[in-house]
Amino acid sequence: MNTVEVRNLSKVFAQGEYKVKAVDNVTFDIAKGELVSVTGQSGSGKTTLLNLIGGIETATEGSVYIDGTDICRADEKELARLRRQKIGYVFQDFNLIPILTVEENIIMPLLLDSKKADREELDRITRFLGLENRLTHLPSQLSGGQKQRVAIARALINHPSIILADEPTGNLDRAMADEIMRLLLDLNREGITVLLVTHEERYADMCPRKLVISDGHIS
């Protein structure tokens, strides 16, 4: 059973008179429970590909199916719902809301769906990520590694079909980056599907399956 199916996916950006294919006719699947890395040189198209799968960028051509639903054909309201409920996105720069506490940042996707947080589930996730003593802190009171763990907790709170991690170790020192990678590996061992974009070959090589992107093409 596939969590993600990408079919003939392309994204073209216009730069003056020129057109650049950031993603060029890409097709692949990600099975439920897989841990897949995407690596490539800067400008190769890896973040654009992740943004297309996450519904952040709009495809020029092709389809992206998440649990059988083509997000490229969804209207704006449906796409927003799919992003909240099916996709957990972990950004390189954390994207935490500075005026909200750790707990408020984590449960924000639930609040957007007018849901109440399950206290037991919230406690389980925060204990797993080592955040149980940081719930009342603001992002400014956290280290980089702690901020990224909050971002991971936020991505997990809605039980998404897939975690999309865009260079989640990019703004961290070596020790904290290794810690975040271990957490992603642990999450995958629990059965969570993860697609990791990274420029770090050693992290890409830790994943059972590695895709390499060059000039918008997957190899």
Buried (B, 14 or more C-beta within 10 A) or exposed (E): EBBBBBBEBBBBEEEEEEEBBBBBBBEBEBEBBBBBBBBBEEEBBBBBBBBBBBBBBEBBBBBBBBBEBEBBEBEEEEBEEBBBBBBBBBBBEBEBEEEBBBBBBBBBBBEBEEEEBEEEEBEEBBEBBEBBEBBEBBBEEBEBBBBBBBBBBBBBBBEBBBBBBBBBBBBBEEEBBBBBBEBBBEBBEEEBBBBBBBBBEEBBEBBEBBBBBBBBBBE
